[in-house]
Amino acid sequence: MKDKELLERFNLTEQYVDAVAESVEDENMSDDIQGALIWSPQRLSNDELTTISVRMPTSLAQKLSRDATKYGLTRSEYIRRKLAHSA
């Protein structure tokens, strides 16, 4: 379906759609969303998990935690993905 057909179907004008798009894209419009939006993909595998302990420098553990947070993952899930990627 073409743009013009969609606009007609929903009784909209190009000017209205452009105005709404502009207000949303400027990120100043209140959208009543509270907090950060975090997308967290599913686990890599449905296999049963087992616990292992690894000793590492505190600074490395802190970096892994920060990096995991950026992606909305737990530190454990982030480390599993890093290990799976390098395997």
matplotlib code that plots the C-alpha trace (Angstrom):
import matplotlib.pyplot as plt

x = [0.0, 1.3, 1.8, -1.1, -3.4, -2.5, -3.1, -6.5, -7.5, -6.8, -8.1, -4.7, -2.8, 0.9, 1.2, -0.3, 2.0, 5.0, 4.1, 3.6, 6.9, 8.7, 7.4, 8.3, 11.8, 12.7, 12.5, 10.8, 7.3, 6.1, 5.3, 4.6, 7.3, 9.1, 12.7, 15.0, 13.8, 15.9, 15.8, 17.1, 17.4, 16.7, 19.4, 21.7, 20.6, 17.8, 20.3, 20.4, 23.0, 25.7, 27.5, 31.3, 33.5, 36.2, 38.6, 39.4, 40.7, 38.0, 38.5, 37.7, 34.6, 33.5, 34.1, 32.0, 29.2, 29.2, 29.3, 26.5, 24.3, 24.7, 23.0, 20.4, 21.9, 23.0, 26.7, 26.4, 24.5, 26.9, 29.9, 28.1, 27.7, 31.3, 32.5, 30.1, 31.3, 34.9, 34.4]
y = [0.0, 3.4, 6.3, 8.3, 5.3, 4.8, 8.5, 8.3, 5.1, 6.5, 10.0, 11.7, 14.4, 14.5, 17.7, 16.0, 13.0, 15.3, 17.4, 14.3, 12.8, 16.0, 16.3, 12.7, 12.9, 16.0, 13.9, 16.7, 15.3, 13.7, 10.0, 8.9, 6.3, 5.9, 4.7, 3.2, 0.9, -2.2, -4.9, -8.2, -10.9, -14.5, -16.7, -18.3, -21.8, -23.6, -26.1, -26.5, -24.1, -25.1, -22.8, -22.3, -20.0, -17.9, -15.6, -12.4, -8.9, -6.7, -4.1, -6.7, -7.8, -4.1, -3.6, -6.7, -5.5, -2.0, -3.6, -6.0, -3.1, -1.3, -4.2, -4.8, -8.2, -9.7, -10.0, -13.8, -13.7, -11.2, -13.4, -16.5, -14.6, -13.4, -16.9, -18.4, -15.8, -16.7, -20.5]
z = [0.0, -0.9, 1.6, 0.0, 0.3, 3.9, 4.8, 3.1, 4.8, 8.2, 7.3, 8.0, 6.2, 5.4, 7.5, 10.6, 10.3, 9.8, 12.8, 15.0, 13.8, 14.5, 18.0, 18.8, 17.3, 19.2, 22.4, 24.4, 24.1, 27.3, 26.6, 30.2, 30.0, 33.4, 33.6, 31.0, 28.3, 28.4, 25.7, 26.9, 24.3, 25.2, 26.7, 24.2, 25.2, 27.0, 28.4, 32.1, 33.7, 36.1, 38.5, 38.2, 40.2, 38.6, 40.4, 38.6, 39.5, 41.0, 38.3, 35.6, 37.4, 37.7, 34.0, 33.1, 35.3, 33.6, 30.2, 31.1, 32.3, 29.0, 27.3, 30.0, 30.9, 34.1, 34.5, 34.3, 31.1, 29.6, 30.5, 29.0, 25.8, 25.7, 26.3, 23.7, 21.1, 21.7, 21.7]

ax = plt.figure().add_subplot(projection="3d")
ax.plot(x, y, z, "-o")
ax.set_aspect("equal")
plt.show()
